[in-house]
Structure formats: structure tokens, C-alpha cells
Amino acid sequence: MTDEVLQFTSHFNFTAYAPKVFHNLRVQDNITAEHFMETMSPDSFLSKLLENEQFTDGGRSGSFFAASPCGKFIVKTIPAAEANALKSILPWYYEVRGH
């Protein structure tokens, strides 16, 4: 599994972990690539963040947490250890979902 880093502006980087796996999961859930990219585009998602409309506080962890304008996706910052743990179980989760 490879990761992709998309740089939308000089201030934001978006890392898509295992993009092919998540693409396949979205297909399974009838979410088109076009809808996903439109929702997560700077004109849609990031502009809402900059307008401070989609922020929620990260609670005790202090993580950044936001919902996409359509409400189907979330973005959350997590510590490296948590990211590594989630990436380690992703192959199992992918198989459980029926791939």
C-alpha cells in the first residue's frame, strides 16, 4: 500500500493513506471518485474549514476533527503511533469488508 500526499496550498497537505484501498471501499459503498474528490477539494472542504464552519474541538486529545460539507467524510489528525496502528489493521479490515 502506498500513500499519496496532496498539497492544495502552501498551508495544507492532505495525506491519503492507502488510496487504492479506500477507493475500493468507497466504490463498495457507492461513493464515486468524482464525488469524493469534489467534496474534499479546496473549493469545497478547505474553504469551509477556513470559514470555520466545519471545525469541532478535538477533546482531550487536542486533535483536529472536521466533517466534510456533505457529511459523508471526516478528517481527523492523529498521532503517528495511532496512524501506524490503524495502517497495520487496514489489510484485515479490507478483507473483512469483502475484498
N, CA, C and O of each residue as an XYZ file, in Angstrom:
396
protein
N       0.848     -1.170      0.000
C       0.000      0.000      0.000
C       0.895      1.236      0.000
O       1.817      1.350      0.809
N       0.616      2.139     -0.902
C       1.357      3.379     -0.932
C       0.444      4.509     -0.504
O      -0.779      4.410     -0.604
N       1.052      5.584     -0.026
C       0.314      6.748      0.418
C       0.544      7.867     -0.584
O       1.559      7.886     -1.280
N      -0.394      8.791     -0.656
C      -0.270      9.946     -1.519
C      -0.376     11.197     -0.674
O      -1.225     11.289      0.213
N       0.493     12.165     -0.951
C       0.406     13.457     -0.286
C      -0.034     14.463     -1.330
O       0.652     14.673     -2.331
N      -1.175     15.080     -1.097
C      -1.700     16.089     -1.996
C      -1.502     17.444     -1.347
O      -1.954     17.661     -0.223
N      -0.841     18.350     -2.027
C      -0.633     19.683     -1.471
C      -1.580     20.639     -2.182
O      -1.407     20.924     -3.367
N      -2.584     21.138     -1.455
C      -3.576     22.019     -2.042
C      -3.101     23.462     -2.068
O      -3.327     24.165     -3.053
N      -2.465     23.906     -1.035
C      -1.896     25.248     -0.976
C      -0.597     25.126     -0.218
O      -0.222     24.034      0.210
N       0.087     26.227     -0.050
C       1.337     26.167      0.710
C       1.076     25.903      2.191
O       2.016     25.619      2.934
N      -0.187     25.990      2.640
C      -0.504     25.819      4.056
C      -1.095     24.469      4.404
O      -1.125     24.104      5.580
N      -1.569     23.707      3.413
C      -2.266     22.471      3.695
C      -1.668     21.319      2.913
O      -1.423     21.432      1.711
N      -1.436     20.223      3.590
C      -1.091     18.961      2.948
C      -2.118     17.937      3.391
O      -2.489     17.895      4.564
N      -2.569     17.132      2.485
C      -3.537     16.090      2.782
C      -2.881     14.776      2.407
O      -2.545     14.564      1.242
N      -2.693     13.891      3.376
C      -2.110     12.586      3.095
C      -3.214     11.560      2.996
O      -3.965     11.347      3.948
N      -3.311     10.929      1.853
C      -4.304      9.877      1.650
C      -3.590      8.547      1.846
O      -2.838      8.107      0.976
N      -3.820      7.918      2.967
C      -3.208      6.631      3.252
C      -3.932      5.545      2.461
O      -5.162      5.510      2.418
N      -3.168      4.674      1.846
C      -3.697      3.543      1.076
C      -4.828      3.983      0.147
O      -5.945      3.476      0.255
N      -4.555      4.916     -0.761
C      -5.637      5.461     -1.589
C      -6.376      4.422     -2.416
O      -7.583      4.556     -2.618
N      -5.696      3.396     -2.900
C      -6.387      2.372     -3.698
C      -7.349      1.563     -2.833
O      -8.452      1.233     -3.266
N      -6.934      1.251     -1.628
C      -7.802      0.502     -0.708
C      -9.048      1.319     -0.394
O     -10.165      0.808     -0.478
N      -8.860      2.591     -0.031
C     -10.011      3.414      0.318
C     -10.881      3.716     -0.897
O     -12.096      3.860     -0.766
N     -10.281      3.812     -2.059
C     -11.075      3.955     -3.282
C     -11.999      2.745     -3.431
O     -13.192      2.896     -3.695
N     -11.448      1.562     -3.264
C     -12.260      0.345     -3.381
C     -13.353      0.289     -2.320
O     -14.464     -0.158     -2.607
N     -13.063      0.728     -1.116
C     -14.082      0.759     -0.065
C     -15.187      1.757     -0.418
O     -16.367      1.489     -0.194
N     -14.793      2.916     -0.975
C     -15.811      3.888     -1.390
C     -16.678      3.332     -2.513
O     -17.892      3.538     -2.521
N     -16.061      2.627     -3.463
C     -16.830      2.001     -4.546
C     -17.839      1.025     -3.955
O     -18.996      0.988     -4.375
N     -17.399      0.237     -2.982
C     -18.292     -0.725     -2.333
C     -19.479     -0.010     -1.674
O     -20.575     -0.564     -1.590
N     -19.251      1.209     -1.213
C     -20.313      1.984     -0.565
C     -21.007      2.945     -1.529
O     -21.711      3.861     -1.106
N     -20.797      2.724     -2.844
C     -21.438      3.538     -3.895
C     -21.083      5.018     -3.818
O     -21.926      5.874     -4.083
N     -19.847      5.319     -3.460
C     -19.350      6.696     -3.452
C     -18.396      6.824     -4.623
O     -17.364      6.153     -4.664
N     -18.730      7.676     -5.570
C     -17.891      7.818     -6.757
C     -16.624      8.602     -6.446
O     -16.579      9.412     -5.520
N     -15.610      8.341     -7.238
C     -14.355      9.087     -7.097
C     -14.604     10.578     -7.325
O     -14.008     11.426     -6.660
N     -15.484     10.882     -8.263
C     -15.797     12.280     -8.553
C     -16.416     12.977     -7.344
O     -16.049     14.104     -7.010
N     -17.364     12.290     -6.688
C     -17.995     12.889     -5.504
C     -16.971     13.090     -4.389
O     -16.941     14.141     -3.749
N     -16.140     12.089     -4.162
C     -15.129     12.196     -3.120
C     -14.173     13.358     -3.396
O     -13.907     14.171     -2.510
N     -13.659     13.434     -4.624
C     -12.699     14.497     -4.951
C     -13.361     15.875     -4.909
O     -12.742     16.849     -4.481
N     -14.607     15.957     -5.348
C     -15.324     17.234     -5.295
C     -15.527     17.674     -3.851
O     -15.316     18.839     -3.514
N     -15.936     16.741     -3.006
C     -16.189     17.055     -1.602
C     -14.914     17.465     -0.875
O     -14.939     18.366     -0.037
N     -13.797     16.806     -1.193
C     -12.550     17.070     -0.481
C     -11.688     18.133     -1.164
O     -10.569     18.398     -0.724
N     -12.196     18.734     -2.221
C     -11.415     19.731     -2.954
C     -11.260     21.007     -2.135
O     -12.049     21.268     -1.228
N     -10.241     21.800     -2.457
C     -10.060     23.073     -1.750
C     -11.292     23.969     -1.843
O     -11.634     24.652     -0.878
N     -11.957     23.969     -2.991
C     -13.119     24.842     -3.154
C     -14.283     24.431     -2.270
O     -15.137     25.260     -1.954
N     -14.334     23.203     -1.875
C     -15.442     22.716     -1.065
C     -15.031     22.562      0.394
O     -15.444     23.342      1.252
N     -14.227     21.562      0.661
C     -13.883     21.212      2.036
C     -12.997     22.257      2.714
O     -13.326     22.750      3.792
N     -11.882     22.589      2.083
C     -10.952     23.516      2.730
C     -11.531     24.911      2.879
O     -11.242     25.595      3.861
N     -12.343     25.345      1.926
C     -12.946     26.673      2.066
C     -13.883     26.715      3.267
O     -13.958     27.729      3.961
N     -14.608     25.606      3.520
C     -15.480     25.538      4.696
C     -14.658     25.560      5.981
O     -15.052     26.170      6.975
N     -13.515     24.888      5.945
C     -12.654     24.902      7.124
C     -12.153     26.305      7.403
O     -12.149     26.764      8.545
N     -11.732     26.977      6.350
C     -11.215     28.332      6.517
C     -12.295     29.296      6.982
O     -12.003     30.287      7.651
N     -13.542     29.006      6.628
C     -14.666     29.818      7.113
C     -15.061     29.425      8.528
O     -15.962     30.017      9.122
N     -14.362     28.401      9.068
C     -14.591     27.921     10.432
C     -15.986     27.346     10.630
O     -16.545     27.439     11.722
N     -16.554     26.751      9.578
C     -17.898     26.191      9.672
C     -17.898     24.710     10.019
O     -18.916     24.203     10.489
N     -16.808     24.004      9.810
C     -16.824     22.555      9.954
C     -15.929     22.062     11.096
O     -15.738     20.854     11.234
N     -15.384     22.949     11.907
C     -14.479     22.546     12.970
C     -15.237     21.975     14.163
O     -16.327     22.437     14.500
N     -14.654     20.980     14.787
C     -15.090     20.550     16.109
C     -13.832     20.448     16.954
O     -12.744     20.206     16.431
N     -13.977     20.630     18.241
C     -12.762     20.542     19.041
C     -12.366     19.090     19.200
O     -13.204     18.189     19.159
N     -11.089     18.884     19.380
C     -10.561     17.530     19.435
C     -10.661     16.882     20.786
O     -10.098     15.809     21.002
N     -11.364     17.508     21.700
C     -11.490     16.936     23.030
C     -10.167     16.930     23.756
O      -9.318     17.794     23.536
N      -9.999     15.967     24.608
C      -8.774     15.911     25.416
C      -7.527     15.694     24.578
O      -6.439     16.133     24.953
N      -7.679     15.019     23.447
C      -6.500     14.723     22.629
C      -5.963     15.958     21.929
O      -4.787     16.003     21.566
N      -6.815     16.966     21.737
C      -6.397     18.159     21.026
C      -6.301     17.970     19.525
O      -5.781     18.837     18.823
N      -6.795     16.847     19.025
C      -6.748     16.577     17.597
C      -7.719     17.476     16.848
O      -8.749     17.892     17.378
N      -7.371     17.760     15.624
C      -8.255     18.475     14.713
C      -9.262     17.472     14.171
O      -8.888     16.358     13.807
N     -10.523     17.848     14.113
C     -11.572     16.952     13.652
C     -12.563     17.785     12.856
O     -13.029     18.820     13.332
N     -12.890     17.340     11.640
C     -13.843     18.085     10.823
C     -14.636     17.136      9.945
O     -14.138     16.093      9.523
N     -15.873     17.513      9.678
C     -16.723     16.770      8.756
C     -16.718     17.472      7.408
O     -16.605     18.695      7.331
N     -16.842     16.687      6.349
C     -16.937     17.264      5.011
C     -18.274     17.977      4.870
O     -19.208     17.693      5.620
N     -18.377     18.901      3.916
C     -19.644     19.618      3.738
C     -20.839     18.701      3.490
O     -21.956     19.036      3.885
N     -20.630     17.551      2.843
C     -21.741     16.626      2.580
C     -22.044     15.742      3.788
O     -23.081     15.081      3.832
N     -21.136     15.728      4.771
C     -21.342     14.933      5.968
C     -20.974     13.470      5.845
O     -21.156     12.715      6.799
N     -20.454     13.039      4.681
C     -20.119     11.635      4.482
C     -18.705     11.283      4.901
O     -18.398     10.105      5.084
N     -17.836     12.274      5.059
C     -16.429     12.017      5.342
C     -15.986     12.837      6.542
O     -16.515     13.913      6.820
N     -14.995     12.293      7.244
C     -14.389     13.042      8.341
C     -12.882     13.083      8.128
O     -12.297     12.209      7.488
N     -12.279     14.116      8.677
C     -10.836     14.259      8.685
C     -10.445     14.490     10.129
O     -11.026     15.327     10.820
N      -9.461     13.741     10.573
C      -9.005     13.879     11.957
C      -7.497     13.728     11.988
O      -6.941     12.826     11.361
N      -6.847     14.602     12.711
C      -5.418     14.431     12.927
C      -5.225     13.434     14.055
O      -5.965     13.427     15.039
N      -4.210     12.592     13.889
C      -3.911     11.599     14.917
C      -2.404     11.497     15.075
O      -1.661     11.800     14.142
N      -1.944     11.071     16.250
C      -0.510     10.881     16.454
C       0.037      9.778     15.553
O      -0.709      8.902     15.116
N       1.309      9.819     15.282
C       1.953      8.837     14.401
C       1.719      7.404     14.876
O       1.480      6.518     14.056
N       1.781      7.164     16.175
C       1.580      5.804     16.696
C       0.179      5.299     16.379
O       0.005      4.132     16.030
N      -0.816      6.162     16.497
C      -2.185      5.770     16.188
C      -2.343      5.527     14.681
O      -3.017      4.583     14.269
N      -1.730      6.365     13.878
C      -1.772      6.168     12.414
C      -1.143      4.835     12.040
O      -1.681      4.106     11.206
N      -0.022      4.514     12.645
C       0.640      3.236     12.350
C      -0.215      2.052     12.779
O      -0.264      1.038     12.083
N      -0.889      2.173     13.917
C      -1.760      1.087     14.382
C      -2.930      0.891     13.418
O      -3.273     -0.243     13.083
N      -3.541      1.986     12.971
C      -4.650      1.879     12.034
C      -4.194      1.316     10.690
O      -4.888      0.503     10.080
N      -3.025      1.755     10.238
C      -2.495      1.219      8.974
C      -2.195     -0.266      9.099
O      -2.331     -1.009      8.127
N      -1.791     -0.706     10.283
C      -1.457     -2.125     10.458
C      -2.695     -3.015     10.406
O      -2.589     -4.175     10.007
N      -3.870     -2.508     10.797
C      -5.087     -3.321     10.760
C      -5.873     -3.132      9.463
O      -6.868     -3.821      9.234
N      -5.433     -2.205      8.617
C      -6.162     -1.937      7.384
C      -6.286     -3.157      6.478
O      -7.370     -3.386      5.942
N      -5.234     -3.956      6.278
C      -5.415     -5.148      5.432
C      -6.498     -6.088      5.967
O      -7.289     -6.622      5.189
N      -6.541     -6.293      7.270
C      -7.567     -7.135      7.881
C      -8.951     -6.529      7.648
O      -9.874     -7.237      7.246
N      -9.102     -5.234      7.894
C     -10.387     -4.559      7.709
C     -10.846     -4.670      6.260
O     -12.022     -4.916      5.992
N      -9.928     -4.489      5.340
C     -10.235     -4.580      3.914
C     -10.776     -5.964      3.568
O     -11.742     -6.093      2.817
N     -10.152     -6.983      4.114
C     -10.614     -8.359      3.861
C     -11.978     -8.618      4.494
O     -12.829     -9.270      3.889
N     -12.189     -8.115      5.696
C     -13.461     -8.298      6.381
C     -14.595     -7.644      5.596
O     -15.720     -8.145      5.584
N     -14.297     -6.528      4.943
C     -15.313     -5.828      4.142
C     -15.640     -6.577      2.846
O     -16.535     -6.165      2.108
N     -14.932     -7.662      2.562
C     -15.308     -8.483      1.440
C     -14.449     -8.361      0.203
O     -14.926     -8.626     -0.900
N     -13.211     -7.971      0.348
C     -12.324     -7.896     -0.819
C     -11.330     -9.019     -0.809
O     -10.502     -9.119     -1.715
